[in-house]
Amino acid sequence: MTPVETKDGSAEFAGAPNTNASGASSTPPASSGGMMKPAIIVIAILAAIVIGAHFADKATRLPKTTAASLTKTESKGEAKPEPDLTLKDLDGKDVSLESLKGKVVLVNFWATWCEPCKIEIPELIELQQEYGPKGFTVLGIAMDDEGRSAVAPFVHKEQFDTDAGKSTMNYPIVLGNDDIASKFGGLIGFPTTIVISRDGKVQKRYIGLADEADLEKEIKGLL
């Protein structure tokens, strides 16, 4: 039955039987068969709402089928300081951005369930191999809701094809959450990559899959 708001702010239901002052119904009661159909519709609507709410969070963080095609690069005219924060690695140890000053840092927000992130990981492994000895590091911030229980097995066991052969993730991984993401200005989706200069200034942000050649050029220019 459809709710209808009355002038006094109360709610009535369209199709409900009218009653007189004595409380008697002024319309004949509906048959049991007639009432079943609206009830089934209401149940179906409620089920759809519950299912939709369950998947809303991941759906808003770039659907896996479209994230790879949505790439945006933001470069500010005036570089902003990196946020002052400390994160936990997979062993529970503190990792602060302050401790990485003096290096060019590529902060990569990702998740184990994010397919575009998996496409990008081999490129990040190769960047770490090539430029790690020259004062560069990738810092992967894993945004899985399950935290370490989901991230640690993936990082330790998952093998990726690189130019040098099969490799696990060879750069530091820390655990993130929405509060940490907000300190970087919030996220539209995964992956999101932020390049930070040696002096701790945010230089560039890539939303979605970053172009490998452009990313490498940016890093080399800061080393």
Order of alpha helices (4+ residues) and beta strands (2+ residues): beta-beta-alpha-beta-beta-beta-beta-beta-alpha-beta-alpha-beta-beta-beta-alpha-beta-beta-alpha
